[in-house]
């Protein structure tokens, strides 16, 4: 993602596009919500593997989760790697200081203050200008849902990973990949295959 100017910006794009968070959920993450080790039992959490806890809070930066229920979202190695790079970048600029929020101001005042959901939107506006195409925070979340489905994920898995409670909610996020549509067409047997060649 060369259009992203910092490790923090790359992490933001991955939190929306590869983890499937809404921008308010990403901006509302606290450092204590992020468990990046294979085993988090030392932190009082028995969820296996790297993950984040998405919680609805009354945050000072006006970031909040649309989902009323808290849930745990697994992370893959690319996102964990992005976390590591951002943590190094953040420590280089702020040391051990800054807000308990995960995503904070690193390049404008007040340094260390939590980023707002609007600031995440501004990042996508910058990306849109550089990419010369429409791109937005919610498009990244939709892409995540479609990518899980295209990789063989079931509807209930997409629903859980998007933090949705209604079984039909993920359907609007599923936009099949063109290659998968081509494969679907090619799986449909021809009339000859269904009824024989028609020759006697």
C-alpha positions as CSV (number, residue, x, y, z in Angstrom):
1,X,0.0,0.0,0.0
2,X,2.4,2.7,-1.2
3,X,-0.3,5.3,-0.9
4,X,-0.3,5.0,2.9
5,X,2.3,7.3,4.4
6,X,2.9,5.5,7.7
7,X,2.7,2.2,9.5
8,X,-0.3,3.6,11.3
9,X,-2.1,4.4,8.1
10,X,-1.4,0.9,6.7
11,X,-2.8,-0.6,9.9
12,X,-6.0,1.4,9.6
13,X,-6.5,0.2,6.1
14,X,-6.0,-3.4,7.2
15,X,-8.3,-3.1,10.2
16,X,-11.1,-2.1,7.9
17,X,-10.2,-4.1,4.8
18,X,-8.8,-7.3,6.2
19,X,-10.4,-7.4,9.7
20,X,-13.7,-5.9,8.6
21,X,-14.1,-3.3,11.3
22,X,-16.2,-0.2,10.9
23,X,-14.2,3.0,11.2
24,X,-15.9,3.8,14.6
25,X,-14.9,0.4,15.8
26,X,-11.3,0.8,14.7
27,X,-11.0,4.3,16.2
28,X,-12.6,3.0,19.4
29,X,-10.1,0.2,20.0
30,X,-8.0,0.5,23.2
31,X,-4.5,-1.0,23.4
32,X,-5.9,-3.4,26.1
33,X,-8.4,-4.7,23.5
34,X,-5.5,-6.0,21.3
35,X,-4.1,-9.5,22.1
36,X,-1.5,-10.3,19.6
37,X,0.2,-13.4,21.2
38,X,-0.7,-17.0,20.3
39,X,-1.8,-17.5,23.9
40,X,-3.4,-14.7,25.9
41,X,-4.2,-16.5,29.1
42,X,-1.6,-14.5,31.0
43,X,-3.9,-11.5,30.1
44,X,-6.9,-13.2,31.5
45,X,-8.2,-14.1,28.0
46,X,-8.7,-17.7,26.8
47,X,-9.4,-16.9,23.2
48,X,-6.8,-18.7,21.1
49,X,-4.5,-16.8,18.7
50,X,-4.1,-13.1,17.9
51,X,-7.3,-11.1,18.1
52,X,-9.0,-7.9,19.1
53,X,-12.0,-7.4,21.4
54,X,-14.6,-5.1,19.8
55,X,-16.6,-3.4,22.5
56,X,-19.2,-0.7,22.5
57,X,-18.1,2.2,24.8
58,X,-18.8,5.9,25.4
59,X,-15.4,7.0,24.0
60,X,-13.9,10.5,24.4
61,X,-13.2,10.6,20.6
62,X,-16.9,9.8,19.8
63,X,-15.9,6.5,18.3
64,X,-18.3,3.7,19.0
65,X,-19.3,0.3,17.8
66,X,-22.6,0.0,16.0
67,X,-22.9,-3.5,17.3
68,X,-24.5,-3.6,20.8
69,X,-22.8,-6.9,21.7
70,X,-19.1,-7.2,22.2
71,X,-17.3,-9.8,20.1
72,X,-13.8,-11.1,19.5
73,X,-12.3,-10.8,16.0
74,X,-9.3,-13.0,15.0
75,X,-6.3,-11.5,13.2
76,X,-4.1,-13.0,10.6
77,X,-0.3,-12.7,10.4
78,X,-0.4,-9.7,7.9
79,X,-2.5,-7.7,10.4
80,X,-0.2,-8.7,13.4
81,X,2.8,-7.7,11.3
82,X,1.1,-4.3,10.7
83,X,0.5,-3.9,14.4
84,X,4.2,-4.6,15.1
85,X,5.3,-2.0,12.6
86,X,2.8,0.6,14.0
87,X,3.8,-0.1,17.6
88,X,7.5,0.6,16.7
89,X,6.5,3.8,14.9
90,X,4.3,5.0,17.7
91,X,7.0,4.3,20.3
92,X,9.6,6.1,18.2
93,X,7.4,9.3,18.2
94,X,5.7,9.1,21.6
95,X,7.8,6.8,23.7
96,X,5.6,5.1,26.3
97,X,3.2,8.0,26.3
98,X,0.0,8.8,24.5
99,X,-3.6,7.8,25.0
100,X,-4.7,4.2,25.8
101,X,-6.5,4.3,22.5
102,X,-4.8,2.2,19.8
103,X,-4.9,4.8,17.0
104,X,-3.5,8.2,18.0
105,X,-2.3,11.3,16.4
106,X,1.4,10.9,15.4
107,X,1.8,13.6,12.8
108,X,-0.3,16.5,14.0
109,X,-1.2,18.1,17.3
110,X,-2.2,17.1,19.8
111,X,0.3,14.3,19.6
112,X,-0.9,11.1,21.3
113,X,-4.5,12.1,21.3
114,X,-7.0,9.5,20.0
115,X,-7.9,9.7,16.4
116,X,-11.5,10.3,15.6
117,X,-13.6,8.3,13.1
118,X,-13.6,11.4,10.9
119,X,-9.8,11.3,10.8
120,X,-10.0,7.7,9.5
121,X,-12.4,9.0,6.8
122,X,-9.8,11.7,5.9
123,X,-7.2,8.9,5.3
124,X,-9.5,7.3,2.8
125,X,-10.1,10.6,1.1
126,X,-6.3,10.9,0.6
127,X,-6.2,7.4,-0.8
128,X,-9.1,8.3,-3.2
129,X,-7.1,11.2,-4.5
130,X,-4.0,9.2,-5.1
131,X,-5.8,6.2,-6.6
132,X,-8.1,8.2,-8.8
133,X,-11.0,6.0,-8.0
134,X,-13.8,5.8,-5.4
135,X,-12.6,4.3,-2.2
136,X,-14.2,4.6,1.3
137,X,-14.1,3.1,4.7
138,X,-17.3,1.1,4.3
139,X,-16.1,-0.2,0.9
140,X,-13.2,-1.8,2.7
141,X,-15.5,-3.6,5.1
142,X,-17.7,-4.8,2.2
143,X,-14.6,-6.1,0.4
144,X,-13.7,-8.0,3.6
145,X,-17.1,-9.7,3.6
146,X,-16.9,-10.6,0.0
147,X,-13.3,-11.9,0.3
148,X,-14.3,-14.2,3.2
149,X,-17.2,-15.5,1.1
150,X,-15.0,-16.0,-2.0
151,X,-12.5,-17.9,0.1
152,X,-15.2,-20.4,1.0
153,X,-16.6,-18.8,4.1
154,X,-20.2,-19.6,5.0
155,X,-22.8,-17.0,5.6
156,X,-22.8,-17.6,9.3
157,X,-19.0,-17.2,9.3
158,X,-19.3,-13.9,7.5
159,X,-22.0,-12.8,9.9
160,X,-19.8,-13.6,12.9
161,X,-16.7,-11.9,11.5
162,X,-18.7,-8.7,10.7
163,X,-20.1,-8.7,14.2
164,X,-23.6,-8.8,13.0
165,X,-26.5,-10.3,14.9
166,X,-29.2,-10.9,12.2
167,X,-28.5,-13.8,9.9
168,X,-29.5,-11.9,6.8
169,X,-27.4,-8.8,7.5
170,X,-24.2,-10.0,5.7
171,X,-26.0,-10.6,2.4
172,X,-25.6,-7.0,1.3
173,X,-21.8,-7.4,1.8
174,X,-21.4,-10.4,-0.5
175,X,-20.3,-9.3,-3.9
176,X,-19.0,-12.4,-5.7
177,X,-15.6,-12.3,-7.4
178,X,-15.9,-12.4,-11.2
179,X,-13.8,-15.5,-11.4
180,X,-16.2,-17.2,-9.0
181,X,-19.1,-16.2,-11.2
182,X,-17.3,-17.7,-14.2
183,X,-16.7,-20.9,-12.3
184,X,-20.4,-21.0,-11.3
185,X,-21.5,-20.7,-14.9
186,X,-19.0,-23.4,-16.0
187,X,-20.4,-25.8,-13.4
188,X,-23.9,-25.7,-15.0
189,X,-24.1,-28.7,-17.3
190,X,-25.1,-28.3,-20.9
191,X,-28.4,-29.7,-22.2
192,X,-26.5,-32.5,-23.9
193,X,-24.8,-33.4,-20.6
194,X,-28.2,-33.4,-18.9
195,X,-30.2,-35.3,-21.5
196,X,-27.6,-37.1,-23.6
197,X,-26.5,-36.1,-27.1
198,X,-30.0,-36.4,-28.6
199,X,-28.5,-38.8,-31.2
200,X,-29.9,-42.3,-31.8
